[in-house]
């Protein structure tokens, strides 16, 4: 049972069976993470605002709940675990033994538009891998991401077989379309074109010679992507390995550059304000059958540590516990 009467818009209370189900899910996922060598960290719900200016895009900064405390300091409620963890660890990288495997769980609060399935306060569980070989780390973390999704879904029977019941995991690379967007539209129009492709505007994509990006996720001729071609080729290989490893387990893996078209890295394309704007390499998101809300998102974020004068490769993800519980409940009812 959830009770929301008398609470601010966008938050709710989980009581009785709802609370029990959430704690049980947390316990199962945490146990899997610890089996894989991840150590839990506990982060504060409050922090200073200033450290986040170089870490988050304008939109993400605007989503933070800010207030002035009694000492006149500008504080924020925790809106994201990853930047907070990075800012705490960056000054101590020389003292840490890498690679470092960490996980967290708890609530985040963001001021964002409400729509079905989306709240302003919600529970997350996530994991971060700092250091190590980047390609190996990316694949290892995606495998962990898949296994956690399957563990979360494992409490409920999957209703039937086939693609209509499969979780969909979409892979991409931040900035993969930047050169193609600039070549097709120039600096003045590249931002608009990126947003149109992200919104699946077939007409705009066709005019730009990028119809395949919208229709199948990536161009047949990867050379049109310029310097990103090799990264996308590697991503296709990763997709194939994951698809083979999880065949028959109700997970569909696809590469879709349009999904992450707005995650531009070139400063001439001013749309790097996507939902997870600090990613600078691999990006991925998981969706339940027939829904547009992500069960979880993740990617590589090396530039976060560079902006903090740190030198560390980093890849991680977060899962929305509330959405995972809703998925399990819906499949139990089916």
HUMO-V398417 format. One record per helix or strand of 3 or more residues. SS is the DSSP state (~ for helix, > for strand). FROM is the first residue (numbers start at 0). TO is the last residue. If there is no record, write none. Layout:
# HUMO-V398417
ss->SS from->FROM to->TO
ss->SS from->FROM to->TO
This chain:
# HUMO-V398417
ss->~ from->16 to->34
ss->> from->45 to->47
ss->~ from->49 to->51
ss->~ from->57 to->62
ss->> from->65 to->67
ss->> from->73 to->76
ss->~ from->80 to->94
ss->> from->99 to->108
ss->> from->120 to->129
ss->~ from->133 to->152
ss->~ from->162 to->164
ss->> from->166 to->172
ss->~ from->177 to->197
ss->~ from->201 to->206
ss->~ from->210 to->214
ss->~ from->221 to->244
ss->> from->250 to->254
ss->~ from->256 to->259
ss->> from->281 to->286
ss->> from->293 to->299
ss->~ from->301 to->306
ss->> from->313 to->319
ss->~ from->320 to->332
